Amino acid sequence: MLRIALLSDTHNYLDPKIFKYFDSCDQIWHAGDIGTISITDELSKIKPVIAVYGNIDGTDVRKVHPLNQIFTCEKVKIFMTHIGGYPNRYSAEALKEIKEHKPQLFICGHSHILKVMYDDKFKLLHINPGAAGNHGFHNVKTMVRFTIDSDKIKDLEVIELGKRA
């Protein structure tokens, strides 16, 4: 069983309030638009990090984190990318990967809009944790925590970090 802290779109800012939410987690996943590599370097000092680069990320981030992460956690296959859309509105690239890899969990960021949706067509859970940074049009900074226990995704919680500065 693993407890995951999921964030996206930090845009080179880690809210000081965010750190207390990592205590009960085993890993931190970041769905892109990290900002600079110093962000994931700092997160890696706390817990293991799995991340993808986003459209604003430069070569420092892209050298370390790939465009897509396709991996298995416990018995759940995960596909994480930055720009991916959501059920019935996937990007062409994400749809291709979903059809090929058949994940049970699809994670993306980019929109700054928190979404948790089940896709009946592809039998997967989609999570976009919203935006944890200050840059963008969102009003409230958000992240998500959840547990993966064998083949189950459970105990999902949305965390509001406060208003965007």
N, C-alpha and C positions, 0 to 999 in steps of 0.2 A: 504494500500500500504506500502510495506517494501523495503528498500534499503539494500542490502547485500554486505558486503566485504568478499570475499572468498579467503583463502590462504591455502597452504599446504607446507609440507616439509621445515619448518623453521629450523629444526635441532638445536634448542636451540639458535637461533639468530633472533632478530627482527631488521631489518634495520631501522635506525632512520627516513629515508624518508617515511616509511610506514604509520606513524601515521597521517599525513595530509589527507590521503585517507579515514580515518575512520570518519571524521567530518560529512560528508553528509549521513552516513550510520546509520541504526537502529540496526543492528546486525553484528557480526563477526562470520563467520563459518570457521573452520579449519579442513581440510581433512587428518590429521594425520602426523606422524613423527614430533611431536611437539618439542621434546627434553626433557624438564623437565616441571613439573607442573608450575614453575614460569612464563613460557611463557603465558599460558592461564590465570594465575592469573593476570598478567599485562594487558592482553587484556580485561579481565573482569572488570577492573577498568574504561575502556573507554566505552565499549558497552557490552550488553549481548552476550555470546559466546555459540555456539553449536559446539562441536568437537567430533572427534573419535580418538582413538589411532592408531598409526602406528607400523610397525615392529621394529623400533629402540626405541620405547618408553618403559620406565621401569614401575615398579609397581606404582610409584607415579602418573603417568599419567593414567595408566590403572584402578586405583581405582576410578578415577573421571570421565573419559570419556570412553564410551563403544567402542566395535569393530565396531558396526553398529549404525547408527541413522536413524530411519524411522519415519517421522513426516510430519505434514501438515503445510504449511505456506500460509496464506490466503486460497486459494482453490487449491493449488498445493501440491501434494504428493511428498515428497523428500525421496530418499534413498542415504545416504552418508556412505562411508566406505573408508579405505585407499587403499587397493589393490583390484582393481576391473576390470581393463582392460578398453575396449572401444567397441563400436558397432562392432559386428561380431568377437570380440576377448575378450569377457568377461571371467573373471575367473569363475570356476565352482560354487564357493560360491556366487558370485555376480549374476550370471545368475539365480540361484535358488531363490534368494531374489527378483530379478526383475520379474520373472514369478509369484511368490507368491503375492507380494505387488503391482505390476503394478504402479510404480511411473511415474510421468510426468517429473521428474528431477532426474538424477543419477549423483552423484558427487563422484570422487575419486582423489587420489593423487598418490604417489609412483614412477611414472615413471620419474618425473621431466620434463615431456614434456607437454607443454600447448596444450590442445585440447578442442575445442568446436564443437560438432558434433550432428546432429539429427539422431536418430535411427528410421527409418520408420517401421521396423518390430515390435518394442515394443512401438512405439509412445511416445518416451521420448527424452529429450534433455540431452546430456552427457556433463559435464564440468570437466576438469582437469585443475586447475589453474596454473600448473607448480610448480616451487619451489621458495619460497620466501627467503630461507636461503642461506648460503654460501657453505654448504657441498653438494657435488655431481658433476655430470659431465656437468650440464647445464652451459651455458655461461652467460645468462641474468636472473636475478631474476624477477619473475612475480607474479602477483595476478590478480584477476578478481573482478569487481563490476557489479551488476545487480539489477534490480527491479522486485519484484513480486507484481503484481497488480491484485487482484482477482484470475483468473485462467490463467493469462498471465505472461510470463517471458520476460522482455523487457529491453531496455537501457543497454545492456551488453557492458562492456568495458574492454579491456585488458590493464593492467598497467605494464609497464616495470620499474623496480626499479633500474636498472643499472647493470653493470657487477658484476659477482660473484667474491668475494675477494679471 
